[in-house]
Amino acid sequence: MNAPSSWSMLPLGKRPHGRWALKARFVVADLPEGRCLIPDGEIVIENDTILWVGRDFEGDVSARYDMGDALIGPGFVDLDALSDLDTTVLAMDNQPGWKKGRVWAADYATRAYEMYSQAELAFQKHYAFAQLLLNGITSALPIASLFYRAWGETVAEFEAAADAAEDLGIRVWLGPAYRSGGVILDENGAMQPVFDEERGLAELAEAASFAKRIHGRANGLISGMFAPDRVETCSETLLRQTFAHADDMDMPVRLHMAQGEMELQTMRRLHGVTAPEWLDRLSLLSPRLIAPHATVATEDDLARYADHGVTVAHCPLVSARHGSTLKSFSRLKAMGIRIGMGTDTAPPDVVLNMSVGLMMNRLAEGRGDAGSAADFYDAATIAGADALKRSDLGRIFPGAKADIAVFDMADSMIAPRIDPIQTLVYGATGRVTRATIVDGRISMRDGAVAGIDIAAAREQAQRQFDGLVAKYPERTFQHPPVEDIFPPSYPLSHHISEVSR
């Protein structure tokens, strides 16, 4: 029972029998004196809970599984977790976004429809949640695009998301996105806000009913949340009612804000101020609020976040791809702002996001000692859990939930190692994740995820994504063909000729 082969024989999607131990070259532990690394450490788990952490447990266990040259740490908490077949990747080299289908043309807006079937929406949640588990993410607040939707997300889709989370074994906070309005392009290509207050409030009522109904499902694996769409698509009434519901049910609210130039211009046009200032005037900034990005937040905006306990969900990879960053992680932290981590794009790789975030922080600060690997690792674990008021997550200590990620420190691509946390952040990606355990259940091991055939799902995901891309001309300004919206990096050539030397 003490050999790696026995670990590989354990059934996926199940908890090992009885009280069992997991051992590795390094274990992250959260002790009363603070976070530390235990060399040749082990943790003892029973059911959904960590019972003990240290070295050489002397009590009885049903089995001891030695992970060898590995790092055992708390699972990542993803505050802006991709639950989509990510369309933001289409914008990386295809700009400006408004000409590439990321803003509806007015003649499409009048007939907007669901570009995925209900079955396709359900599948993408299964696939996306599996990708999160492959990257060591144990707690997730899902996020998806609304550009291909008729308006907002639906309760039916999120009933399927709850099923997917339970099937795969991932801890989630769920709530369909809703909105009062959006931005469309008129016949001259100018951006114009459009609102349908009644539709937004109806969707909020459905979202509130859903959140209350599913909260605590699957023995607490599934919780409710409120997810109004981007701030510029929300009316004052919609946000006031959102926070009233959230206060009544004690649930988090995630609202994308201070994240881009289009939002900034729209907010100033609609309200004459930035988004954080608008919410401050409405007395809606609070510790309940998780605000992704903050890349265009002003000094005054950041001070408001600090004063009201707002959590910033930092998503460095997607921000860097679009030429923006926090200004900066170190500065926000010094101001007392809680910073958690999010992915918000493909790949949903927290390790890669920590690496990019650390580099972007040092560029923003203009110095090589700004921030550390430990700072970002804490943001991806402790800070995210604290934003959700869950001190039993994002940590390894007796009494914490057994939500654990195991990383391969013997991977040939990351040698030599100096320190497991530094090596992970500076030299690895999420692909070194060997196992993901949620609630004491083995949800992912060596690339296999409970409840899904990853290889078959990957093929289905590509077919589904290709079908969506083929529909882009319908909603894109002036309806150019797909090859004009998303041209290849180099011209495609079907002519084969020999090159003389």
MARLO-565020 format. One record per residue (C-alpha): residue in one letter; chain; x, y, z; residue number from 0. Coordinates in Angstrom, 3 decimals. Layout:
<pts>
   rest   kette          X          Y          Z    nr
      a       A          X          Y          Z   NUM
...
</pts>
This chain:
<pts>
   rest   kette          X          Y          Z    nr
      m       A      0.000      0.000      0.000     0
      n       A      3.060      2.266      0.180     1
      a       A      4.059      2.208     -3.491     2
      p       A      3.207      4.707     -6.246     3
      s       A      1.477      1.911     -8.172     4
      s       A     -1.200      1.669     -5.497     5
      w       A     -1.928      5.385     -5.929     6
      s       A     -2.388      4.865     -9.673     7
      m       A     -4.876      2.077     -9.009     8
      l       A     -7.231      4.182     -6.898     9
      p       A    -10.533      4.835     -8.680    10
      l       A    -11.014      8.383     -9.961    11
      g       A    -13.927     10.296     -8.546    12
      k       A    -13.768      8.482     -5.208    13
      r       A    -12.325      9.100     -1.783    14
      p       A     -9.703      6.598     -0.620    15
      h       A    -11.051      4.349      2.120    16
      g       A    -10.698      5.388      5.743    17
      r       A     -7.973      7.651      7.102    18
      w       A     -5.111      7.920      4.645    19
      a       A     -1.807      9.764      4.209    20
      l       A     -0.293     11.586      1.252    21
      k       A      3.463     12.158      1.325    22
      a       A      5.878     14.154     -0.858    23
      r       A      9.276     15.809     -0.985    24
      f       A      7.646     19.136     -0.062    25
      v       A      4.382     20.003      1.668    26
      v       A      2.975     23.508      2.077    27
      a       A      1.554     23.877      5.575    28
      d       A     -0.363     26.675      7.251    29
      l       A      0.637     26.560     10.899    30
      p       A     -0.309     28.963     13.717    31
      e       A      2.995     30.787     13.170    32
      g       A      2.344     31.156      9.446    33
      r       A      2.810     29.412      6.104    34
      c       A      5.837     27.157      5.786    35
      l       A      7.347     24.336      3.737    36
      i       A      7.792     20.916      5.328    37
      p       A     10.524     18.829      3.654    38
      d       A      9.559     15.167      3.306    39
      g       A      6.204     15.993      4.815    40
      e       A      2.832     14.356      4.706    41
      i       A     -0.799     15.125      5.305    42
      v       A     -3.454     12.843      6.731    43
      i       A     -6.980     12.983      5.322    44
      e       A    -10.277     11.464      6.354    45
      n       A    -13.432     11.947      4.315    46
      d       A    -13.407     15.630      3.233    47
      t       A    -11.032     16.998      5.879    48
      i       A     -7.311     17.330      6.578    49
      l       A     -6.656     15.803     10.003    50
      w       A     -2.907     16.331     10.366    51
      v       A      0.113     17.862      8.606    52
      g       A      3.769     17.365      9.497    53
      r       A      6.436     14.649      9.216    54
      d       A      6.144     10.939      9.944    55
      f       A      2.603     10.586     11.227    56
      e       A      2.654      7.849     13.882    57
      g       A     -1.054      7.065     13.986    58
      d       A     -2.872      4.395     12.054    59
      v       A     -3.776      4.992      8.395    60
      s       A     -5.476      2.716      5.913    61
      a       A     -2.859      3.604      3.294    62
      r       A      0.123      5.903      2.701    63
      y       A      0.715      7.177     -0.823    64
      d       A      4.177      8.561     -1.538    65
      m       A      4.135     11.089     -4.389    66
      g       A      7.927     11.195     -4.478    67
      d       A      9.657     14.336     -5.746    68
      a       A      6.535     16.463     -5.692    69
      l       A      5.002     19.511     -4.048    70
      i       A      1.730     19.092     -2.157    71
      g       A     -0.116     22.361     -1.680    72
      p       A     -3.619     23.745     -1.314    73
      g       A     -5.722     23.748     -4.468    74
      f       A     -5.980     27.051     -6.313    75
      v       A     -8.970     29.362     -5.871    76
      d       A     -9.903     30.844     -9.267    77
      l       A    -12.090     33.926     -8.817    78
      d       A    -12.664     34.374    -12.574    79
      a       A    -12.539     30.816    -13.861    80
      l       A    -12.972     30.078    -17.544    81
      s       A    -16.146     28.018    -18.093    82
      d       A    -16.272     28.566    -21.823    83
      l       A    -14.664     27.630    -25.114    84
      d       A    -12.688     30.819    -24.897    85
      t       A    -13.467     33.398    -27.571    86
      t       A    -10.988     35.942    -26.179    87
      v       A     -8.197     34.013    -27.897    88
      l       A     -9.691     35.159    -31.203    89
      a       A     -8.842     38.756    -30.328    90
      m       A     -5.148     38.248    -29.575    91
      d       A     -3.972     39.086    -33.116    92
      n       A     -7.307     40.275    -34.520    93
      q       A     -7.934     43.895    -33.632    94
      p       A     -9.740     46.162    -33.091    95
      g       A    -12.219     43.983    -31.199    96
      w       A    -15.264     46.012    -32.232    97
      k       A    -14.596     45.127    -35.883    98
      k       A    -14.103     41.454    -35.042    99
      g       A    -17.499     40.522    -33.626   100
      r       A    -16.854     41.527    -30.006   101
      v       A    -19.493     44.247    -30.319   102
      w       A    -22.789     43.447    -32.012   103
      a       A    -23.773     45.214    -35.212   104
      a       A    -27.122     47.007    -34.821   105
      d       A    -28.841     44.913    -37.479   106
      y       A    -27.831     41.731    -35.617   107
      a       A    -28.828     43.042    -32.178   108
      t       A    -32.498     43.112    -33.202   109
      r       A    -32.413     39.365    -33.935   110
      a       A    -29.694     38.087    -31.581   111
      y       A    -30.024     34.391    -30.820   112
      e       A    -28.299     31.606    -28.880   113
      m       A    -25.407     30.465    -31.059   114
      y       A    -24.950     27.292    -28.984   115
      s       A    -27.651     24.735    -28.269   116
      q       A    -28.500     23.832    -24.677   117
      a       A    -26.581     20.571    -25.114   118
      e       A    -23.534     22.485    -26.355   119
      l       A    -23.716     24.888    -23.413   120
      a       A    -23.873     21.949    -21.015   121
      f       A    -20.932     20.253    -22.733   122
      q       A    -18.715     23.319    -22.563   123
      k       A    -19.196     23.494    -18.778   124
      h       A    -18.107     19.854    -18.433   125
      y       A    -15.098     20.453    -20.664   126
      a       A    -14.092     23.735    -19.048   127
      f       A    -14.420     22.400    -15.493   128
      a       A    -12.198     19.471    -16.466   129
      q       A     -9.578     21.932    -17.715   130
      l       A     -9.668     23.715    -14.358   131
      l       A     -9.023     20.453    -12.527   132
      l       A     -6.140     19.629    -14.864   133
      n       A     -4.508     22.862    -13.673   134
      g       A     -4.856     22.281     -9.937   135
      i       A     -7.909     24.522     -9.484   136
      t       A    -10.175     23.209     -6.759   137
      s       A    -12.473     26.230     -6.213   138
      a       A    -13.883     28.226     -9.106   139
      l       A    -16.215     31.115     -9.877   140
      p       A    -17.081     30.444    -13.548   141
      i       A    -17.014     33.153    -16.229   142
      a       A    -18.055     32.959    -19.888   143
      s       A    -18.617     35.297    -22.812   144
      l       A    -22.035     36.788    -23.552   145
      f       A    -21.165     37.837    -27.103   146
      y       A    -22.655     34.670    -28.609   147
      r       A    -25.723     34.678    -26.345   148
      a       A    -29.208     36.004    -27.051   149
      w       A    -28.786     38.235    -23.977   150
      g       A    -27.614     36.755    -20.654   151
      e       A    -26.959     33.246    -19.359   152
      t       A    -29.833     30.944    -18.477   153
      v       A    -30.812     29.005    -15.382   154
      a       A    -31.070     25.824    -17.482   155
      e       A    -27.431     26.190    -18.470   156
      f       A    -26.406     26.614    -14.846   157
      e       A    -28.439     23.647    -13.698   158
      a       A    -26.239     21.731    -16.146   159
      a       A    -23.168     23.482    -14.705   160
      a       A    -24.112     22.276    -11.223   161
      d       A    -24.467     18.744    -12.580   162
      a       A    -21.055     19.032    -14.248   163
      a       A    -19.392     20.242    -11.060   164
      e       A    -20.882     17.384     -9.081   165
      d       A    -19.964     14.802    -11.729   166
      l       A    -16.361     15.957    -12.070   167
      g       A    -15.822     16.879     -8.442   168
      i       A    -14.918     20.578     -8.377   169
      r       A    -15.969     23.206     -5.833   170
      v       A    -17.888     26.024     -7.547   171
      w       A    -19.819     29.216     -6.874   172
      l       A    -22.515     29.430     -9.545   173
      g       A    -24.782     32.167    -10.842   174
      p       A    -25.903     32.962    -14.398   175
      a       A    -24.717     36.305    -15.782   176
      y       A    -27.406     38.909    -16.434   177
      r       A    -27.473     42.493    -17.671   178
      s       A    -29.659     45.500    -18.303   179
      g       A    -28.050     46.464    -21.568   180
      g       A    -25.031     46.474    -23.793   181
      v       A    -23.166     48.350    -26.471   182
      i       A    -23.916     47.986    -30.174   183
      l       A    -22.467     49.503    -33.346   184
      d       A    -24.773     51.759    -35.304   185
      e       A    -24.774     51.927    -39.104   186
      n       A    -21.785     54.293    -38.977   187
      g       A    -19.746     52.032    -36.710   188
      a       A    -20.223     54.230    -33.642   189
      m       A    -20.792     52.544    -30.280   190
      q       A    -24.219     53.140    -28.803   191
      p       A    -25.531     51.873    -25.433   192
      v       A    -28.865     50.061    -25.497   193
      f       A    -30.870     49.028    -22.419   194
      d       A    -33.764     46.719    -21.585   195
      e       A    -34.295     47.175    -17.856   196
      e       A    -37.251     44.829    -17.616   197
      r       A    -35.343     41.965    -19.209   198
      g       A    -32.381     42.453    -16.886   199
      l       A    -34.512     42.508    -13.748   200
      a       A    -36.339     39.365    -14.836   201
      e       A    -33.008     37.590    -15.313   202
      l       A    -31.835     38.782    -11.885   203
      a       A    -34.965     37.340    -10.275   204
      e       A    -34.276     33.988    -11.946   205
      a       A    -30.608     34.120    -10.904   206
      a       A    -31.556     34.833     -7.287   207
      s       A    -33.995     31.920     -7.215   208
      f       A    -31.347     29.628     -8.711   209
      a       A    -28.644     30.731     -6.251   210
      k       A    -30.908     30.090     -3.273   211
      r       A    -31.982     26.691     -4.610   212
      i       A    -28.521     25.257     -5.333   213
      h       A    -26.619     26.762     -2.394   214
      g       A    -25.080     23.943     -0.377   215
      r       A    -25.799     21.231     -2.937   216
      a       A    -23.522     18.169     -3.156   217
      n       A    -22.618     18.374      0.539   218
      g       A    -21.463     21.961      0.151   219
      l       A    -19.486     21.532     -3.061   220
      i       A    -21.824     23.933     -4.884   221
      s       A    -22.618     27.444     -3.658   222
      g       A    -24.544     30.379     -5.041   223
      m       A    -23.195     33.727     -6.183   224
      f       A    -24.323     36.776     -8.148   225
      a       A    -22.637     37.533    -11.463   226
      p       A    -23.961     40.706    -13.092   227
      d       A    -22.219     41.266    -16.411   228
      r       A    -19.675     44.017    -17.044   229
      v       A    -20.433     47.196    -15.116   230
      e       A    -21.295     49.254    -18.199   231
      t       A    -24.114     46.820    -19.021   232
      c       A    -25.786     47.224    -15.611   233
      s       A    -28.288     49.845    -14.479   234
      e       A    -28.422     51.354    -11.005   235
      t       A    -31.621     49.460    -10.212   236
      l       A    -30.129     46.143    -11.334   237
      l       A    -27.052     46.593     -9.146   238
      r       A    -28.991     47.806     -6.109   239
      q       A    -31.251     44.774     -6.282   240
      t       A    -28.255     42.488     -6.877   241
      f       A    -26.524     43.612     -3.701   242
      a       A    -29.762     43.478     -1.736   243
      h       A    -30.195     39.812     -2.722   244
      a       A    -26.520     39.078     -1.998   245
      d       A    -26.712     40.726      1.424   246
      d       A    -29.840     38.785      2.262   247
      m       A    -28.292     35.439      1.220   248
      d       A    -24.715     36.286      2.268   249
      m       A    -23.255     35.496     -1.150   250
      p       A    -20.419     37.061     -3.144   251
      v       A    -20.986     39.439     -6.057   252
      r       A    -18.521     39.447     -8.938   253
      l       A    -18.651     42.438    -11.252   254
      h       A    -16.126     43.149    -14.001   255
      m       A    -15.071     46.771    -13.747   256
      a       A    -12.141     49.129    -14.334   257
      q       A    -10.996     46.656    -16.972   258
      g       A    -10.772     48.467    -20.316   259
      e       A    -10.930     51.637    -22.346   260
      m       A    -14.318     50.869    -23.905   261
      e       A    -15.840     50.467    -20.451   262
      l       A    -14.180     53.660    -19.232   263
      q       A    -15.543     55.688    -22.141   264
      t       A    -19.020     54.182    -21.803   265
      m       A    -19.174     54.823    -18.050   266
      r       A    -18.134     58.427    -18.469   267
      r       A    -20.711     58.845    -21.203   268
      l       A    -23.503     57.271    -19.122   269
      h       A    -22.600     58.469    -15.640   270
      g       A    -19.803     61.000    -15.958   271
      v       A    -17.465     59.017    -13.684   272
      t       A    -15.410     55.830    -13.542   273
      a       A    -17.085     52.577    -12.549   274
      p       A    -15.631     52.396     -9.019   275
      e       A    -16.627     55.999     -8.358   276
      w       A    -20.155     55.270     -9.598   277
      l       A    -20.504     52.269     -7.289   278
      d       A    -19.074     54.296     -4.435   279
      r       A    -21.735     56.965     -4.986   280
      l       A    -24.331     54.193     -4.887   281
      s       A    -22.818     52.883     -1.625   282
      l       A    -22.320     49.450     -3.234   283
      l       A    -18.591     48.948     -2.713   284
      s       A    -18.093     46.335      0.001   285
      p       A    -16.035     43.263      1.022   286
      r       A    -18.716     41.215     -0.738   287
      l       A    -17.571     42.555     -4.110   288
      i       A    -15.024     40.726     -6.273   289
      a       A    -13.919     43.050     -9.077   290
      p       A    -11.855     41.427    -11.841   291
      h       A     -8.975     43.217    -13.538   292
      a       A     -8.694     46.840    -12.219   293
      t       A     -6.209     47.552    -15.002   294
      v       A     -7.644     51.018    -15.749   295
      a       A     -8.461     51.884    -12.145   296
      t       A     -7.354     55.379    -11.146   297
      e       A     -5.575     56.251     -7.925   298
      d       A     -8.881     57.378     -6.454   299
      d       A    -10.549     54.159     -7.627   300
      l       A     -7.910     52.047     -5.886   301
      a       A     -8.281     54.070     -2.716   302
      r       A    -12.013     53.340     -2.828   303
      y       A    -11.300     49.612     -3.160   304
      a       A     -8.973     49.765     -0.172   305
      d       A    -11.431     51.743      1.947   306
      h       A    -14.324     49.353      1.280   307
      g       A    -12.548     45.983      1.329   308
      v       A    -13.130     45.145     -2.357   309
      t       A    -11.200     42.132     -3.681   310
      v       A     -9.450     42.491     -7.039   311
      a       A     -9.435     39.317     -9.142   312
      h       A     -6.092     39.595    -10.934   313
      c       A     -5.995     37.851    -14.346   314
      p       A     -2.504     38.690    -15.650   315
      l       A     -2.456     36.476    -18.748   316
      v       A     -5.583     37.839    -20.424   317
      s       A     -4.635     41.402    -19.459   318
      a       A     -1.098     41.078    -20.815   319
      r       A     -2.423     39.621    -24.063   320
      h       A     -4.371     42.842    -24.518   321
      g       A     -1.499     45.109    -23.527   322
      s       A     -2.587     46.048    -20.010   323
      t       A     -1.681     45.192    -16.443   324
      l       A     -2.269     46.130    -12.840   325
      k       A     -0.351     49.232    -11.841   326
      s       A      0.734     47.316     -9.859   327
      f       A      0.228     44.137     -7.788   328
      s       A      2.816     45.342     -5.273   329
      r       A      1.221     48.759     -5.014   330
      l       A     -2.301     47.393     -4.484   331
      k       A     -0.996     45.023     -1.853   332
      a       A      0.789     47.884     -0.059   333
      m       A     -2.501     49.804     -0.086   334
      g       A     -4.163     46.937      1.765   335
      i       A     -6.250     45.753     -1.188   336
      r       A     -6.898     42.017     -1.214   337
      i       A     -5.772     40.498     -4.534   338
      g       A     -6.923     37.059     -5.578   339
      m       A     -6.142     35.303     -8.857   340
      g       A     -8.278     34.442    -11.866   341
      t       A     -7.720     32.857    -15.269   342
      d       A    -10.479     34.264    -17.551   343
      t       A     -8.926     32.792    -20.694   344
      a       A     -7.493     29.632    -22.198   345
      p       A     -5.470     27.957    -20.919   346
      p       A     -7.003     28.282    -17.419   347
      d       A     -3.523     27.937    -15.992   348
      v       A     -2.999     29.564    -12.586   349
      v       A      0.716     28.695    -12.562   350
      l       A      1.205     30.525    -15.864   351
      n       A     -0.851     33.448    -14.560   352
      m       A      1.336     33.689    -11.463   353
      s       A      4.437     33.727    -13.651   354
      v       A      3.095     36.371    -16.051   355
      g       A      1.720     38.377    -13.137   356
      l       A      5.063     38.442    -11.355   357
      m       A      6.888     39.564    -14.490   358
      m       A      4.302     42.233    -15.319   359
      n       A      4.452     43.482    -11.737   360
      r       A      8.198     43.988    -11.973   361
      l       A      7.852     45.747    -15.312   362
      a       A      5.146     48.024    -13.894   363
      e       A      7.268     48.784    -10.829   364
      g       A     10.469     49.120    -12.828   365
      r       A     12.472     47.026    -10.380   366
      g       A     13.513     43.417    -10.150   367
      d       A     12.612     42.843     -6.518   368
      a       A      8.925     43.804     -6.728   369
      g       A      6.794     40.977     -5.431   370
      s       A      7.759     37.351     -5.002   371
      a       A      6.678     33.870     -5.996   372
      a       A      5.235     33.449     -2.504   373
      d       A      3.163     36.636     -2.866   374
      f       A      1.467     35.300     -5.974   375
      y       A      1.081     31.784     -4.567   376
      d       A     -0.664     33.272     -1.526   377
      a       A     -2.911     35.327     -3.830   378
      a       A     -3.900     32.167     -5.709   379
      t       A     -4.777     30.322     -2.507   380
      i       A     -5.294     32.301      0.714   381
      a       A     -6.579     35.579     -0.762   382
      g       A     -9.123     33.908     -3.022   383
      a       A    -10.449     31.806     -0.150   384
      d       A    -10.697     34.853      2.102   385
      a       A    -12.660     36.729     -0.568   386
      l       A    -15.219     33.915     -0.329   387
      k       A    -15.182     33.959      3.488   388
      r       A    -13.778     30.431      3.483   389
      s       A    -10.845     30.155      5.863   390
      d       A    -11.034     26.365      5.429   391
      l       A     -9.981     26.633      1.772   392
      g       A     -6.714     27.678      0.131   393
      r       A     -4.717     26.331      3.077   394
      i       A     -3.374     23.082      4.520   395
      f       A     -3.937     22.724      8.270   396
      p       A     -5.880     20.347     10.514   397
      g       A     -9.551     21.078      9.999   398
      a       A     -9.206     22.528      6.486   399
      k       A    -11.090     21.012      3.595   400
      a       A     -9.053     18.396      1.724   401
      d       A     -8.763     20.518     -1.436   402
      i       A     -5.244     19.756     -2.638   403
      a       A     -3.037     20.074     -5.720   404
      v       A      0.076     17.966     -6.314   405
      f       A      2.810     19.295     -8.615   406
      d       A      5.629     17.298    -10.200   407
      m       A      9.010     18.642     -9.075   408
      a       A     10.879     15.975    -11.062   409
      d       A      9.629     17.200    -14.430   410
      s       A     12.568     17.229    -16.849   411
      m       A     11.633     20.676    -18.147   412
      i       A     12.015     22.478    -14.806   413
      a       A     15.419     21.285    -13.579   414
      p       A     17.397     22.347    -11.655   415
      r       A     15.196     23.237     -8.714   416
      i       A     16.119     25.880     -6.172   417
      d       A     12.895     26.032     -4.146   418
      p       A      9.580     24.364     -4.976   419
      i       A      7.421     27.528     -4.916   420
      q       A      9.934     29.608     -6.860   421
      t       A     10.505     26.776     -9.315   422
      l       A      6.781     26.321     -9.819   423
      v       A      6.122     30.032    -10.458   424
      y       A      9.245     30.885    -12.443   425
      g       A      9.870     27.656    -14.316   426
      a       A      6.681     25.654    -14.765   427
      t       A      3.105     25.777    -16.001   428
      g       A     -0.036     24.017    -14.867   429
      r       A      1.009     21.048    -16.984   430
      v       A      3.110     19.775    -14.071   431
      t       A     -0.072     19.200    -12.035   432
      r       A     -0.078     15.507    -11.144   433
      a       A     -3.240     15.320     -9.089   434
      t       A     -6.148     17.456     -7.935   435
      i       A     -8.121     16.404     -4.862   436
      v       A    -11.373     18.166     -3.979   437
      d       A    -13.256     17.485     -0.748   438
      g       A    -11.020     14.446     -0.239   439
      r       A    -12.056     13.045     -3.633   440
      i       A     -9.512     12.293     -6.377   441
      s       A    -10.879     14.452     -9.191   442
      m       A     -7.804     14.433    -11.465   443
      r       A     -4.757     12.196    -11.658   444
      d       A     -2.025     12.162    -14.300   445
      g       A     -4.151     13.926    -16.906   446
      a       A     -7.289     11.850    -16.391   447
      v       A    -10.381     13.565    -14.956   448
      a       A    -13.248     11.770    -13.260   449
      g       A    -16.431     11.757    -15.308   450
      i       A    -15.040     12.793    -18.713   451
      d       A    -12.986     11.371    -21.586   452
      i       A    -10.570     14.262    -22.106   453
      a       A     -9.332     13.200    -25.558   454
      a       A    -12.839     12.773    -26.973   455
      a       A    -14.002     15.993    -25.305   456
      r       A    -11.095     17.915    -26.847   457
      e       A    -12.215     16.870    -30.338   458
      q       A    -15.825     17.784    -29.581   459
      a       A    -14.746     21.151    -28.184   460
      q       A    -12.868     21.999    -31.381   461
      r       A    -15.836     21.076    -33.578   462
      q       A    -18.151     23.160    -31.425   463
      f       A    -15.778     26.131    -31.421   464
      d       A    -15.321     25.961    -35.202   465
      g       A    -19.090     26.028    -35.590   466
      l       A    -19.311     29.176    -33.480   467
      v       A    -16.546     30.927    -35.413   468
      a       A    -18.386     30.203    -38.664   469
      k       A    -21.307     32.301    -37.324   470
      y       A    -19.210     35.385    -36.542   471
      p       A    -20.070     37.212    -39.811   472
      e       A    -23.724     37.360    -38.701   473
      r       A    -22.976     39.629    -35.743   474
      t       A    -19.897     41.478    -37.016   475
      f       A    -20.087     45.041    -38.314   476
      q       A    -20.731     45.060    -42.090   477
      h       A    -20.670     41.212    -42.030   478
      p       A    -17.277     40.427    -43.577   479
      p       A    -16.377     36.781    -44.248   480
      v       A    -14.685     34.740    -41.535   481
      e       A    -11.330     34.851    -43.319   482
      d       A    -11.375     38.655    -43.141   483
      i       A    -12.396     38.696    -39.478   484
      f       A     -9.756     36.166    -38.440   485
      p       A     -7.017     36.085    -41.094   486
      p       A     -4.256     33.486    -40.670   487
      s       A     -0.861     34.571    -39.348   488
      y       A      0.604     33.805    -42.763   489
      p       A     -1.228     33.402    -46.094   490
      l       A     -2.477     29.882    -46.651   491
      s       A     -0.793     28.180    -49.580   492
      h       A     -2.095     25.059    -51.262   493
      h       A      0.634     25.157    -53.909   494
      i       A      3.570     22.871    -53.251   495
      s       A      6.796     23.638    -55.060   496
      e       A     10.359     22.510    -54.692   497
      v       A     12.900     25.005    -53.446   498
      s       A     16.209     24.841    -55.243   499
      r       A     19.355     25.247    -53.207   500
</pts>
